[in-house]
Amino acid sequence: MDIRHLRYFASIVEQGSFSRAAAALRIAQPALSLHVRNMEANLGTSLLFRSPKGVVPTEAGEILLRNARIILDQLAIAEDELRGYDNEPVGDVRIGLPGTFGQVLAVPLIMAARSRFPKIKLHIAETMSGFAVEWIRDGRIDLAVVYHDLTEKGIVTTRVLEEELVCFGPMQALPGCEVPKGNKTISYDLIANLPLILPGGRHGFRDLLERHAAAAGVTLNTIIDIDSHANIKELVRCGVGYSILSMNSISGEVKAGQLRCWSIGKPPIKRPVYLVNSVNRPLTNAVAAMKALVLEVMHDLTRTGNLVRTTIIDEAVA
């Protein structure tokens, strides 16, 4: 195998299709298929599987993909160094953003990157925080915004912000549910009596809520587990129940008069926001530049109030 084979293979997996990969690589599809067959013959194992959803790697293919990404990233770093590290950053940067921050951060970040680093091509994927961590480990993305500290070896975690969580519900109180009038603070005792729609138990967000409830001596009455902020908000808007999310998640619906919300206390629930990257794959010049820019844009959005009820953490200041 050589670098060209690794690039071809990684592109097929990322595109999920031989035809799309061939178009992206500007190579004839039969030639691309031949390269893969030769690789499989040389390695003595199947690397790709054609599923109903497209081309996916086999178990052996996953091993090759993981190592191919490391090799290709290292090559990109070497090319950066050979060109001179002070030169304008060049290359692809892949960033994973949770839905909440993707709505607020993605466009300002893209605009700032286009202005400051025109030779960097951004790939932004919106995903749940837990999936973003898996993608960092697998090398699918270079940077991610997540909601929990990662103490595991091989991950660099920078705490950037803290955002306040709020309880919210439909505009009209549901029968049998006692909630404050206006925008007053809601107590843990009142929250415990509400029918709640929350993200599933495997997420750090749910663990955070359960810990605060336990500290207050109450148990959350969860009626629906669903891992989608959009669906949670729609179910609440339709009067199925109440929920707890960050103010950034619901600010648009609150302003539009579709949902009403209350601060939680005392004490309030605050969720830290982290920026993470892998130390197993050294940062290219382009990734390092984008990491600094993500921090800068998140701070700017907080200072200007575009990220609401959010505070900057000093440790993130470069």
Residue pairs with C-beta under 8 A, 6 or more apart in sequence:
1 39
1 42
1 43
3 71
3 72
3 75
4 35
5 35
5 38
5 39
6 64
6 68
6 71
6 72
7 25
7 72
8 21
8 25
8 27
8 32
8 35
8 36
9 36
9 39
9 47
9 61
9 64
9 65
9 68
10 65
10 68
10 69
10 72
11 21
11 24
11 25
12 18
12 21
12 32
12 36
12 48
12 55
13 48
13 55
13 56
13 57
13 61
13 65
14 21
15 21
15 24
16 53
16 54
16 55
16 56
17 54
17 55
18 29
18 32
18 33
18 55
19 29
21 32
22 28
22 29
22 31
22 32
25 32
36 47
36 48
39 47
40 46
40 47
43 60
43 64
45 58
45 60
46 58
46 60
46 61
47 57
47 58
47 60
47 61
47 64
48 55
48 56
48 57
48 58
48 61
49 55
49 56
49 57
49 58
49 61
57 64
57 65
66 138
66 139
69 139
69 140
69 281
70 139
70 280
70 281
73 139
73 281
73 282
73 284
74 281
74 282
76 91
76 284
77 282
77 283
77 284
77 285
80 87
80 90
80 91
80 284
80 285
80 286
83 90
85 285
87 285
88 117
88 119
89 117
89 119
89 120
89 284
89 285
89 286
89 288
89 289
89 290
90 119
90 120
90 285
90 286
91 119
91 120
91 121
91 284
91 285
91 286
91 287
92 120
92 121
92 122
92 123
92 286
93 120
93 121
93 122
93 123
93 142
93 143
93 284
93 286
93 287
93 290
94 123
94 124
94 125
94 140
94 141
94 142
94 143
95 109
95 122
95 123
95 124
95 125
95 141
95 142
95 143
95 144
95 145
95 290
95 294
96 124
96 125
96 126
96 127
96 131
96 132
96 135
96 136
96 141
96 143
96 144
96 145
97 105
97 106
97 124
97 125
97 126
97 127
97 132
97 144
97 145
98 126
98 127
98 128
98 129
98 132
98 145
98 146
98 147
99 126
99 128
99 229
99 230
99 249
100 229
100 245
100 246
100 248
100 249
101 145
101 248
101 273
101 298
102 124
102 126
103 248
104 248
104 301
104 306
104 307
105 145
105 294
105 297
105 298
105 301
106 124
106 126
108 297
108 300
108 301
108 306
109 122
109 124
109 293
109 294
109 297
110 122
110 124
112 293
112 296
112 297
113 120
113 122
113 290
113 293
116 293
117 286
117 289
117 290
117 293
120 286
120 289
120 290
122 290
123 141
125 132
125 135
125 141
127 135
128 203
128 227
129 144
129 145
129 146
129 147
129 148
129 203
129 204
129 205
130 202
130 203
130 204
132 141
132 144
132 145
132 146
133 144
133 146
133 150
133 155
133 276
135 141
135 144
136 143
136 144
136 155
136 276
136 277
136 278
137 154
137 155
137 278
139 278
139 280
139 281
142 277
142 278
142 281
142 283
142 284
142 287
142 290
143 275
143 276
143 277
143 287
143 290
143 291
143 294
144 275
144 276
144 277
145 160
145 273
145 274
145 275
145 276
145 294
145 298
146 273
146 274
146 276
147 204
147 205
147 271
147 272
147 273
147 274
148 204
148 272
148 274
149 157
149 159
149 272
149 274
150 157
150 274
150 276
151 157
154 278
154 279
154 280
155 276
155 277
155 278
155 279
156 276
156 277
156 278
156 279
157 274
157 275
157 276
158 274
158 275
158 276
158 295
158 315
158 316
159 272
159 273
159 274
159 313
159 315
159 316
160 273
160 274
160 275
160 295
160 298
160 299
160 312
160 313
160 316
161 272
161 273
161 298
161 302
161 307
161 310
161 311
161 312
161 313
161 316
162 270
162 271
162 272
162 273
162 310
162 311
162 313
163 246
163 247
163 248
163 270
163 271
163 273
163 307
163 309
163 310
163 311
164 246
164 247
164 263
164 268
164 269
164 270
164 271
164 309
164 310
165 209
165 244
165 245
165 246
165 247
165 264
165 268
165 269
165 270
165 271
166 244
166 245
166 246
166 247
166 250
166 261
166 262
166 263
166 264
166 309
167 186
167 191
167 194
167 242
167 243
167 244
167 261
167 262
167 264
168 236
168 242
168 243
168 244
168 245
168 250
168 254
168 259
168 260
168 261
168 262
169 177
169 179
169 194
169 236
169 241
169 242
169 243
169 259
169 260
169 261
170 236
170 237
170 238
170 239
170 259
170 260
171 257
171 258
171 259
171 260
172 239
173 179
174 195
174 239
174 241
174 242
177 193
177 194
177 195
177 242
178 190
178 193
179 186
179 190
179 194
179 242
179 262
180 186
180 190
180 262
183 260
183 261
183 262
183 263
184 262
184 263
185 262
185 263
185 264
185 265
185 266
186 262
186 263
186 264
186 265
187 265
188 212
188 213
188 216
188 217
188 218
188 264
189 216
189 218
191 213
191 218
191 220
191 242
191 244
191 264
192 213
192 218
192 219
192 220
192 221
193 221
194 221
194 241
194 242
195 221
195 223
195 240
195 241
195 242
196 220
196 221
196 222
196 223
196 224
196 241
196 242
196 243
196 244
197 222
197 223
197 224
197 226
197 232
197 235
197 236
197 240
197 241
197 242
197 243
198 206
198 209
198 220
198 222
198 224
198 225
198 226
198 232
198 243
198 244
199 205
199 206
199 225
199 226
199 227
199 232
200 206
200 225
200 226
200 227
201 207
201 225
203 227
205 271
208 269
208 271
209 220
209 244
209 269
210 220
212 269
213 219
213 220
223 240
223 241
224 235
224 240
224 241
226 232
226 235
229 245
229 249
232 243
232 245
233 243
233 245
233 249
233 250
233 253
233 259
235 241
235 243
236 242
236 243
236 259
237 253
237 258
237 259
244 264
244 269
246 271
246 309
247 261
247 308
247 309
248 307
248 308
248 309
248 310
250 259
250 261
251 308
253 259
254 260
254 261
272 313
273 298
273 310
275 291
275 294
275 295
275 298
275 316
277 283
277 287
277 291
283 291
292 318
295 316
295 318
298 307
299 312
299 316
299 317
301 307
302 310
302 311
302 312
303 312
